[in-house]
Amino acid sequence: MRTWTLAAAPIAALLLSGCIARAAADVVTLPVKAGSQVVDWSTTSQEEADRNRGREMRKQEERDARAARKQAKADRQRCRDAGYDDC
């Protein structure tokens, strides 16, 4: 039993050292990963910019259409108020 424990100790040390090395590598790369994530959150990709621009263009077109309908209605009312039959 004692011989088996002595033989397993170096193998266990090798296995655990890999685990410790991996943990150390994770700790070292964590600030870089966190920094790149912050940059990703704080910047706008081209796809997001295109999507936002398209959304804004659609909203502007809706506002323009609403204003045109309102203006046409006001023009028809002015025509009727002036006494014209074919407005």
N, C-alpha and C positions, 0 to 999 in steps of 0.2 A: 504494500500500500504506500509506503514511504517513497519507494522508488518511482512509482507512478506520479506522485505529487511533484517530485523534483523534476521529472521529465516534462510535465505539463506546465510548469511555471514559465519557462522561456517562450513556449507557444502562446500562452495567455498574454505575456508581456508584448509580444509582437502584434497580436490581435488588438489589444487595447491601445497600443501606440498609434495604430492607424486610426482608431476612433478619436483619439486625442488630437492627432494631426488634422483630421477632417474638421473637428470642432474649431480648432485654431484657425483654419483656413476660412471657415464660415464667419468667424468673428472679424477677421481681417477684411473680408470682402463686403461685410454688411454696410459700412458707411458708403461705399461706392454704389451699391445697389439702392440704398435709400436716397442718395443724392440724385441718381438717374431717375428714380421714380418721382421725385419732387419736380425735376425739370420736365418730365413728361406731363405731370399734372398742370404745370404752370404755363406750358406752351400750347398753341393750337396747331394741330396738324393741317395739312392742305385739304384733306378730306373734310375735316370739321369746318374749316373756313368756307369751303364750297357749299356745304350743306347749310350753314348759317346764312350765307349770301343768298342762296336760292330761297330760303324761308323768308328772308327780308324782302326779296323781290316779289314773291307771291303776296305778301301782306300789303306791299305798296300798290300792286295791281288791284287788289280788292278795295283799297281806299280810293284809288282813282275811279274804279267802276262805280262805287257808291256815290262819289262826288258827281260823276257824269249823269247818273240817274236822277240825282237831286236837282242838278242844273236843268236837265230836260223837263222835269216836272214843273219847275219854276217858270221855264220858258213857255210851256203850254198854258200855264195859269195866266201869265201876262198876256198871252195872245187872246185867251178867252175874255179877260178883263177889258181888253181893248175893243172887243166887240166883233172880232173876226170869227167866222163860222168854221173855216177849214184850217184849224191849227195843227 
